[in-house]
Amino acid sequence: MIFDLTVTHLFIVWLGIALAYVVFGMTGFGTALVASPLLAQFIPVSHIVPLLALLDFCAATTNVVRDGRKAEHGELKRLVPLMVAGSGIGAVILLVTKPDLLLLLLGTFVIGYAAYSLSGYRPMTQLSSWSSVPFGLVGGIFSALFGSGGFIYAIYLQGRLENKEHIRITQTTLIGLSTLTRLVMFLVAGVYANRSLLLLAVLLAPGMLAGVWIGRRITLKLSREQFVKLVNSVILVSGVFLLVRYFSSIS
């Protein structure tokens, strides 16, 4: 038995994972937003992040193998070192203080940004390459603290790149590299010695692959404007999710 799940429970989780990876296939991030609330109803919360890290890495690797040539390597060279530095800062913050206030501040900023972008009030001007510094660091910090920094990179990339496929695959590559760090940590900590966790990941892998394939097919049919609206909608939900998480932590 896998975490005491019935066949019905497994089917519900499988469908939830497939839906989460449709979002990932379209935007290159966002699986935790869709999958975490559902998974928390059926498996121990402590196993959700390791499970999604494993599936995210496999999904990102699948996308990179297929479309890796479309990634903007210049942006990766800027962001990856900053992402690693930010992860180190996040780990220190986690050790010395309670990071809950950061959820409130970032959630408020993200909601404001996404609402502004979706309003169509005026077109976004292209971000400077120097803006990679705050976005890369903050994305790394939040990846370390809460396992979710993808929406930060998404804000940066859509302000820098014109081609939606370049945005998507660059975003996916960043998520894959970020997730690899967590995978190594969980592996060293012995988390993946849990057979139920690994077996569940194997059973959910077809749903992940199906979702990524469907999401990619949908994205190919979207214009850049439609793609940006989709990404900003997911960013908006991310901000709401952060605020819900903050107020839940203080209640």
LUMKOL-707068 format. One line per 3 residues: their letters; for each residue x, y, z of N, C-alpha, C, O. Coordinates in steps of 0.1 Angstrom, whole numbers, plus 5000, padded with zeros to 4 digits. Last residue first. Layout:
a> X/Y/Z/X/Y/Z/X/Y/Z/X/Y/Z; ...;
END
This chain:
sis> 4976/5324/5119/4963/5322/5125/4964/5311/5136/4954/5308/5143; 4999/5326/5105/4998/5334/5117/4985/5332/5125/4983/5338/5135; 4997/5309/5084/5008/5306/5093/5007/5315/5106/5013/5311/5116;
sfy> 4976/5319/5069/4974/5306/5076/4985/5303/5086/4982/5297/5097; 4988/5341/5059/4978/5343/5069/4974/5330/5076/4970/5330/5088; 5007/5329/5041/5011/5338/5052/5000/5339/5063/5003/5337/5075;
rvl> 4991/5315/5024/5000/5307/5032/5005/5316/5044/5007/5311/5055; 4977/5336/5012/4969/5325/5020/4979/5318/5029/4976/5315/5040; 4999/5348/5000/4991/5355/5010/4983/5345/5019/4983/5347/5031;
lfv> 5006/5328/4981/5016/5333/4991/5009/5340/5003/5012/5337/5014; 4983/5327/4965/4987/5315/4973/4997/5319/4984/4996/5314/4995; 4984/5352/4953/4973/5349/4962/4976/5337/4971/4974/5337/4983;
gsv> 5007/5348/4938/5006/5358/4948/4995/5355/4958/4998/5357/4970; 4998/5327/4921/5010/5325/4929/5010/5335/4941/5012/5331/4952; 4978/5340/4906/4974/5329/4915/4986/5326/4925/4983/5323/4937;
liv> 4996/5357/4892/4986/5363/4901/4981/5352/4911/4980/5355/4923; 5010/5338/4877/5017/5346/4886/5007/5352/4897/5010/5353/4909; 4989/5329/4861/4995/5320/4870/5003/5327/4881/5003/5323/4892;
snv> 4985/5353/4847/4974/5347/4854/4979/5337/4865/4975/5337/4876; 5009/5356/4834/5006/5365/4844/4994/5361/4853/4993/5364/4864; 5007/5334/4816/5018/5334/4826/5014/5344/4837/5016/5340/4849;
lkv> 4985/5343/4800/4985/5330/4808/4995/5330/4819/4992/5327/4830; 4996/5366/4789/4984/5367/4798/4983/5354/4807/4979/5355/4818; 5016/5355/4774/5020/5364/4785/5008/5365/4795/5010/5366/4807;
fqe> 5001/5341/4755/5010/5334/4764/5013/5342/4776/5013/5337/4788; 4988/5361/4742/4980/5351/4750/4988/5344/4760/4984/5341/4771; 5010/5374/4731/5001/5381/4740/4993/5372/4748/4991/5374/4760;
rsl> 5020/5354/4714/5028/5358/4725/5020/5365/4736/5021/5364/4748; 4994/5329/4708/5002/5341/4704/5010/5345/4716/5008/5340/4727; 4993/5293/4710/4990/5307/4715/4999/5317/4709/5010/5314/4705;
klt> 5000/5269/4702/4989/5275/4695/4986/5289/4699/4978/5296/4694; 5020/5260/4719/5024/5262/4705/5013/5269/4697/5016/5275/4687; 5005/5256/4742/5014/5268/4741/5017/5271/4727/5018/5282/4723;
irr> 4994/5231/4737/4985/5243/4739/4993/5256/4737/4989/5265/4730; 5016/5215/4737/5008/5216/4725/4999/5228/4726/4997/5235/4716; 5024/5217/4764/5033/5222/4753/5025/5224/4740/5027/5234/4733;
giw> 5003/5205/4777/5006/5219/4779/5015/5225/4768/5012/5236/4764; 5005/5178/4768/4993/5186/4765/4996/5201/4766/4992/5209/4758; 5031/5172/4778/5028/5171/4764/5016/5180/4760/5017/5187/4750;
vga> 5026/5175/4806/5037/5183/4799/5034/5183/4784/5035/5194/4778; 5007/5155/4810/5004/5169/4812/5013/5178/4805/5009/5188/4799; 5021/5131/4804/5009/5135/4796/5006/5150/4797/5003/5157/4788;
lmg> 5040/5132/4824/5044/5133/4810/5033/5137/4801/5034/5144/4791; 5024/5130/4847/5033/5141/4845/5036/5143/4830/5036/5154/4825; 5012/5105/4842/5004/5117/4843/5012/5130/4841/5007/5139/4834;
pal> 5035/5089/4844/5028/5090/4831/5018/5102/4831/5017/5108/4820; 5043/5094/4871/5051/5098/4860/5044/5099/4847/5045/5108/4839; 5029/5082/4891/5024/5095/4887/5032/5100/4875/5027/5109/4868;
lva> 5043/5058/4896/5029/5057/4892/5024/5070/4886/5016/5070/4877; 5068/5069/4905/5067/5061/4893/5053/5060/4887/5051/5061/4875; 5059/5082/4929/5065/5090/4918/5065/5082/4905/5061/5088/4894;
lll> 5052/5059/4943/5042/5069/4940/5047/5078/4928/5039/5081/4919; 5077/5048/4947/5067/5041/4939/5056/5050/4935/5051/5049/4923; 5090/5067/4963/5095/5064/4949/5085/5057/4941/5083/5060/4929;
lsr> 5073/5066/4986/5075/5079/4978/5080/5076/4964/5074/5082/4955; 5076/5040/4994/5063/5044/4990/5064/5057/4982/5057/5059/4972; 5103/5039/5001/5099/5032/4989/5085/5036/4985/5082/5037/4973;
nay> 5126/5062/5011/5112/5058/5013/5106/5052/5000/5104/5058/4990; 5149/5072/5003/5150/5058/5008/5136/5053/5010/5134/5041/5012; 5147/5099/4998/5143/5090/4988/5145/5075/4991/5144/5067/4982;
vga> 5158/5110/5021/5143/5111/5019/5139/5101/5009/5128/5095/5010; 5185/5112/5028/5178/5099/5029/5163/5099/5026/5157/5089/5029; 5199/5135/5024/5192/5134/5037/5185/5120/5039/5179/5117/5049;
vlf> 5208/5131/4999/5218/5131/5009/5211/5129/5023/5216/5121/5031; 5183/5136/4986/5190/5123/4984/5200/5121/4996/5201/5110/5001; 5177/5162/4992/5168/5152/4997/5175/5138/4996/5173/5130/5005;
mvl> 5199/5175/4979/5197/5176/4993/5189/5165/4999/5192/5159/5010; 5194/5167/4952/5206/5163/4959/5205/5164/4974/5209/5154/4981; 5169/5181/4949/5170/5167/4947/5182/5161/4955/5182/5151/4962;
rtl> 5177/5208/4951/5168/5202/4961/5169/5186/4961/5169/5180/4971; 5192/5210/4928/5198/5213/4941/5190/5206/4952/5196/5200/4961; 5173/5205/4908/5184/5195/4910/5191/5197/4923/5195/5188/4930;
tsl> 5157/5227/4909/5151/5215/4915/5163/5205/4917/5162/5197/4927; 5172/5245/4895/5169/5248/4909/5164/5235/4916/5168/5233/4927; 5173/5232/4870/5186/5234/4877/5183/5237/4892/5190/5232/4901;
gil> 5146/5233/4863/5153/5220/4864/5166/5222/4872/5169/5213/4880; 5141/5260/4863/5134/5252/4873/5141/5239/4874/5142/5234/4885; 5157/5268/4841/5159/5273/4854/5153/5265/4865/5159/5262/4875;
ttq> 5143/5254/4821/5157/5250/4824/5161/5255/4838/5168/5248/4845; 5118/5267/4821/5119/5253/4824/5133/5249/4828/5135/5241/4837; 5127/5292/4811/5121/5291/4825/5122/5276/4829/5125/5274/4841;
tir> 5135/5285/4786/5145/5291/4796/5140/5290/4810/5147/5287/4819; 5111/5277/4776/5121/5267/4777/5133/5272/4786/5139/5264/4794; 5095/5301/4777/5091/5288/4783/5102/5279/4786/5103/5273/4797;
ihe> 5110/5320/4762/5106/5322/4776/5103/5309/4783/5108/5306/4794; 5111/5307/4737/5123/5310/4744/5121/5312/4759/5128/5308/4768; 5084/5307/4731/5091/5294/4733/5104/5296/4740/5108/5288/4748;
kne> 5079/5335/4728/5072/5327/4739/5079/5314/4742/5080/5309/4753; 5102/5360/4723/5097/5347/4718/5091/5339/4729/5099/5336/4739; 5112/5381/4738/5100/5383/4729/5094/5370/4725/5081/5369/4724;
lrg> 5124/5388/4771/5124/5380/4759/5111/5382/4751/5101/5385/4757; 5121/5404/4794/5134/5404/4786/5133/5398/4772/5139/5403/4763; 5098/5400/4807/5102/5414/4805/5115/5416/4797/5119/5427/4794;
qly> 5097/5374/4809/5088/5380/4800/5090/5394/4798/5085/5400/4789; 5118/5370/4828/5120/5365/4815/5110/5372/4805/5113/5375/4793; 5108/5382/4852/5120/5387/4846/5120/5383/4831/5123/5392/4823;
iay> 5085/5366/4857/5084/5380/4856/5096/5386/4849/5094/5395/4840; 5098/5341/4860/5088/5343/4849/5086/5358/4847/5085/5363/4835; 5112/5343/4883/5120/5342/4870/5110/5345/4858/5115/5351/4848;
ifg> 5090/5343/4900/5100/5354/4900/5107/5354/4887/5109/5365/4880; 5079/5318/4897/5071/5330/4892/5080/5342/4892/5077/5352/4884; 5097/5300/4909/5095/5301/4894/5089/5313/4889/5092/5318/4878;
gsg> 5101/5295/4934/5106/5308/4930/5104/5310/4915/5109/5320/4909; 5094/5275/4959/5087/5281/4948/5092/5295/4945/5089/5305/4951; 5103/5265/4983/5103/5256/4972/5095/5262/4960/5091/5254/4952;
fla> 5107/5283/5004/5094/5278/5002/5092/5268/4990/5081/5264/4988; 5135/5289/5005/5126/5290/5017/5113/5282/5016/5109/5276/5025; 5147/5284/4980/5152/5277/4992/5142/5277/5004/5141/5268/5011;
sfi> 5131/5300/4964/5132/5285/4961/5137/5278/4973/5132/5267/4976; 5136/5324/4975/5122/5318/4977/5122/5304/4973/5114/5296/4978; 5162/5328/4967/5159/5329/4981/5145/5322/4983/5144/5313/4993;
ggv> 5161/5327/4939/5168/5317/4946/5164/5316/4961/5163/5306/4967; 5145/5350/4934/5140/5337/4930/5147/5326/4937/5141/5316/4941; 5163/5370/4945/5150/5367/4951/5144/5354/4947/5138/5347/4956;
lgf> 5184/5367/4926/5186/5365/4940/5173/5362/4947/5173/5352/4955; 5171/5373/4901/5178/5360/4903/5180/5357/4918/5178/5346/4922; 5161/5399/4906/5152/5387/4903/5159/5374/4905/5152/5365/4910;
pvs> 5184/5415/4911/5173/5413/4921/5165/5401/4919/5161/5393/4928; 5199/5408/4886/5204/5407/4900/5193/5405/4910/5194/5395/4917; 5185/5413/4863/5187/5399/4867/5192/5397/4881/5190/5387/4887;
sws> 5186/5440/4859/5175/5435/4867/5176/5420/4870/5168/5415/4879; 5206/5443/4840/5210/5444/4854/5198/5440/4864/5201/5437/4875; 5193/5442/4816/5200/5430/4820/5204/5430/4835/5206/5420/4841;
slq> 5161/5458/4820/5175/5459/4818/5181/5445/4822/5176/5438/4831; 5130/5450/4804/5138/5451/4816/5153/5452/4812/5157/5446/4802; 5110/5469/4782/5119/5458/4784/5128/5460/4796/5133/5471/4798;
tmp> 5078/5479/4794/5091/5482/4788/5100/5471/4791/5099/5464/4801; 5045/5467/4788/5057/5466/4796/5069/5471/4788/5071/5467/4777; 5019/5490/4777/5028/5479/4775/5040/5479/4784/5045/5490/4788;
ryg> 4993/5499/4801/5003/5503/4791/5013/5491/4789/5014/5483/4798; 4970/5483/4809/4970/5498/4810/4981/5504/4801/4978/5514/4794; 4964/5457/4810/4967/5462/4797/4968/5478/4797/4966/5484/4787;
sls> 4960/5442/4833/4951/5453/4830/4952/5459/4816/4943/5464/4811; 4980/5424/4836/4968/5419/4830/4959/5430/4826/4950/5428/4818; 4999/5440/4849/5002/5435/4836/4990/5430/4829/4989/5432/4817;
yaa> 4985/5446/4873/4989/5457/4865/4992/5451/4851/4987/5458/4841; 4983/5420/4884/4971/5427/4881/4974/5439/4871/4966/5442/4862; 5011/5414/4887/5003/5406/4878/4990/5413/4874/4986/5413/4862;
ygi> 5019/5433/4906/5025/5433/4893/5016/5425/4883/5014/5430/4872; 5002/5427/4928/5001/5441/4922/5007/5440/4908/5002/5446/4899; 5010/5401/4933/4996/5404/4930/4995/5417/4923/4988/5418/4913;
vft> 5037/5406/4940/5034/5397/4929/5019/5400/4924/5017/5401/4912; 5035/5422/4964/5042/5427/4951/5037/5419/4939/5034/5425/4929; 5022/5405/4981/5016/5417/4978/5022/5423/4965/5014/5428/4956;
gll> 5040/5384/4982/5027/5381/4978/5020/5394/4973/5013/5394/4963; 5062/5397/4994/5063/5392/4980/5050/5390/4974/5047/5393/4963; 5051/5403/5020/5057/5413/5011/5057/5409/4997/5053/5417/4988;
lll> 5043/5378/5030/5033/5389/5028/5038/5399/5019/5031/5404/5010; 5067/5363/5029/5055/5358/5021/5045/5370/5019/5040/5371/5008; 5082/5377/5047/5086/5377/5033/5074/5373/5024/5073/5377/5013;
ldp> 5072/5369/5071/5069/5382/5066/5072/5384/5052/5066/5392/5045; 5083/5343/5075/5069/5344/5071/5066/5358/5066/5057/5359/5056; 5108/5334/5082/5107/5341/5070/5092/5345/5066/5090/5349/5054;
ktv> 5124/5337/5112/5111/5332/5106/5109/5341/5094/5108/5353/5094; 5160/5331/5112/5148/5339/5115/5136/5332/5109/5137/5322/5102; 5182/5314/5108/5183/5324/5118/5170/5332/5121/5169/5339/5131;
lli> 5176/5295/5088/5182/5291/5100/5181/5301/5111/5181/5297/5123; 5165/5309/5067/5157/5299/5073/5163/5294/5086/5155/5290/5095; 5186/5325/5060/5174/5331/5065/5166/5321/5073/5161/5324/5083;
vag> 5203/5305/5049/5207/5313/5061/5195/5319/5068/5194/5318/5080; 5188/5298/5027/5191/5288/5037/5195/5294/5050/5191/5290/5061; 5188/5322/5012/5176/5317/5017/5178/5306/5028/5170/5306/5038;
igs> 5215/5323/5005/5209/5334/5014/5196/5329/5020/5194/5331/5032; 5216/5301/4988/5224/5301/5000/5219/5312/5010/5219/5309/5022; 5198/5310/4968/5195/5298/4976/5203/5297/4989/5198/5293/4999;
gav> 5213/5332/4958/5200/5334/4965/5196/5322/4973/5191/5323/4984; 5234/5318/4946/5237/5327/4957/5224/5329/4965/5225/5329/4977; 5218/5305/4926/5226/5297/4936/5229/5305/4948/5228/5300/4959;
mlp> 5209/5327/4912/5199/5318/4918/5206/5309/4929/5201/5307/4939; 5232/5338/4903/5225/5345/4912/5215/5336/4919/5212/5338/4931; 5240/5318/4884/5249/5321/4896/5241/5328/4907/5243/5326/4919;
vlr> 5216/5319/4867/5220/5307/4875/5229/5310/4886/5226/5306/4897; 5214/5344/4853/5205/5341/4864/5210/5329/4873/5208/5329/4885; 5234/5347/4833/5231/5357/4843/5224/5352/4855/5228/5355/4867;
kle> 5231/5323/4819/5244/5327/4825/5243/5338/4835/5251/5338/4845; 5205/5326/4810/5209/5315/4820/5222/5318/4827/5223/5316/4839; 5207/5346/4792/5199/5348/4804/5203/5338/4815/5203/5341/4827;
ghe> 5223/5333/4773/5228/5345/4779/5221/5348/4792/5227/5352/4802; 5207/5312/4764/5218/5309/4773/5225/5321/4779/5230/5320/4790; 5175/5307/4761/5184/5318/4760/5196/5317/4770/5195/5320/4781;
akr> 5165/5277/4745/5168/5284/4757/5177/5296/4754/5186/5295/4746; 5163/5261/4723/5156/5274/4723/5158/5282/4735/5153/5293/4736; 5176/5238/4727/5183/5247/4718/5176/5261/4718/5182/5271/4714;
gdr> 5158/5222/4742/5169/5230/4749/5176/5240/4740/5181/5250/4745; 5136/5207/4736/5136/5220/4731/5148/5229/4736/5148/5241/4735; 5141/5180/4746/5133/5183/4733/5136/5196/4727/5138/5198/4715;
vvn> 5155/5184/4769/5160/5174/4759/5153/5177/4745/5160/5176/4735; 5138/5201/4783/5151/5206/4778/5157/5197/4767/5163/5202/4758; 5116/5185/4788/5114/5197/4780/5128/5201/4774/5129/5205/4762;
tta> 5128/5165/4804/5121/5161/4792/5120/5173/4782/5122/5172/4770; 5137/5181/4825/5147/5174/4817/5140/5170/4804/5147/5171/4793; 5112/5189/4836/5121/5199/4831/5132/5192/4821/5135/5198/4811;
acf> 5102/5164/4845/5095/5172/4835/5104/5182/4828/5104/5184/4816; 5122/5157/4864/5120/5148/4852/5112/5156/4841/5116/5154/4829; 5119/5178/4882/5132/5176/4875/5130/5167/4863/5136/5170/4852;
dll> 5092/5174/4890/5096/5186/4883/5109/5185/4875/5111/5189/4864; 5094/5149/4903/5086/5150/4891/5090/5163/4883/5091/5162/4871; 5111/5157/4925/5115/5146/4916/5107/5147/4902/5113/5145/4892;
all> 5096/5177/4936/5110/5180/4931/5114/5169/4921/5120/5172/4911; 5073/5164/4944/5072/5173/4933/5086/5177/4927/5088/5180/4915; 5085/5148/4965/5078/5142/4954/5077/5151/4942/5080/5147/4930;
pvi> 5095/5168/4983/5104/5158/4976/5098/5151/4964/5104/5149/4954; 5070/5181/4989/5081/5188/4982/5090/5179/4976/5094/5181/4964; 5055/5160/5001/5050/5167/4989/5061/5173/4982/5063/5172/4970;
hsv> 5062/5149/5025/5066/5142/5013/5062/5149/5000/5066/5145/4989; 5051/5163/5045/5066/5163/5045/5071/5156/5032/5082/5158/5029; 5024/5157/5044/5029/5170/5038/5044/5170/5037/5049/5176/5027;
pif> 5014/5125/5033/5020/5133/5044/5026/5146/5037/5033/5145/5027; 4986/5125/5011/4999/5120/5015/5005/5129/5025/5001/5141/5026; 4960/5137/5008/4962/5123/5006/4975/5117/5011/4976/5105/5015;
qal> 4959/5164/5009/4947/5157/5014/4949/5142/5014/4942/5135/5021; 4981/5173/4996/4981/5174/5011/4969/5167/5017/4969/5164/5029; 4975/5172/4969/4983/5162/4975/4983/5162/4991/4984/5151/4997;
lps> 4960/5196/4967/4954/5183/4965/4962/5172/4972/4956/5164/4979; 4979/5216/4972/4967/5215/4980/4960/5202/4979/4954/5197/4989; 5000/5209/4952/5002/5208/4966/4989/5208/4975/4988/5199/4983;
avl> 4992/5213/4925/4993/5200/4930/4993/5199/4946/4987/5190/4952; 4990/5240/4918/4979/5232/4915/4980/5219/4923/4969/5214/4929; 5014/5251/4928/5002/5258/4930/4990/5249/4929/4980/5249/4936;
atg> 5034/5234/4919/5031/5234/4933/5018/5241/4936/5010/5237/4945; 5036/5240/4892/5031/5227/4896/5026/5227/4911/5016/5222/4914; 5048/5264/4882/5034/5264/4887/5028/5251/4892/5017/5251/4896;
fgt> 5065/5265/4850/5064/5266/4864/5050/5264/4869/5041/5263/4860; 5062/5265/4822/5075/5262/4828/5076/5263/4843/5086/5261/4848; 5037/5269/4809/5044/5281/4815/5058/5278/4819/5066/5287/4820;
mgf> 5028/5245/4798/5024/5257/4792/5034/5269/4796/5038/5277/4788; 5037/5225/4815/5040/5224/4801/5038/5237/4794/5044/5240/4784; 5025/5234/4839/5040/5234/4838/5044/5234/4823/5053/5241/4819;
vvy> 4998/5228/4833/5003/5242/4836/5018/5243/4834/5023/5253/4829; 5001/5201/4830/4996/5209/4819/5000/5223/4821/5005/5230/4812; 5008/5195/4856/5019/5195/4846/5014/5200/4832/5022/5202/4823;
ala> 4984/5196/4869/4995/5205/4874/5005/5206/4863/5011/5216/4861; 4970/5176/4856/4965/5190/4855/4977/5199/4858/4979/5209/4851; 4984/5154/4866/4983/5156/4851/4979/5171/4849/4985/5177/4840;
igl> 4979/5156/4893/4993/5157/4888/4993/5161/4873/5000/5169/4869; 4951/5151/4893/4956/5163/4898/4970/5166/4893/4974/5177/4889; 4951/5124/4884/4945/5135/4876/4950/5149/4880/4952/5157/4872;
wvi> 4965/5112/4905/4970/5111/4892/4964/5122/4883/4972/5129/4876; 4947/5117/4926/4960/5123/4927/4966/5123/4913/4973/5133/4909; 4925/5101/4917/4923/5115/4919/4937/5123/4919/4938/5133/4913;
flh> 4938/5076/4917/4933/5081/4905/4931/5096/4906/4934/5103/4897; 4943/5072/4945/4954/5073/4935/4950/5079/4922/4957/5087/4915; 4917/5071/4955/4926/5082/4958/4937/5083/4949/4941/5095/4945;
tvt> 4909/5047/4943/4902/5059/4940/4911/5071/4943/4911/5081/4935; 4926/5029/4955/4927/5030/4941/4920/5043/4936/4925/5050/4928; 4938/5045/4985/4930/5035/4978/4932/5038/4963/4938/5047/4959;
ldf> 4968/5048/5004/4959/5053/4994/4951/5042/4987/4956/5031/4984; 4988/5044/5023/4974/5040/5026/4964/5046/5016/4953/5048/5020; 5012/5049/5010/5007/5059/5019/4992/5056/5022/4984/5066/5024;
im> 5005/5022/4992/5013/5035/4991/5006/5045/4999/4996/5051/4995; 5008/4988/5000/5000/5000/5000/5009/5012/5000/5018/5013/5007;
END
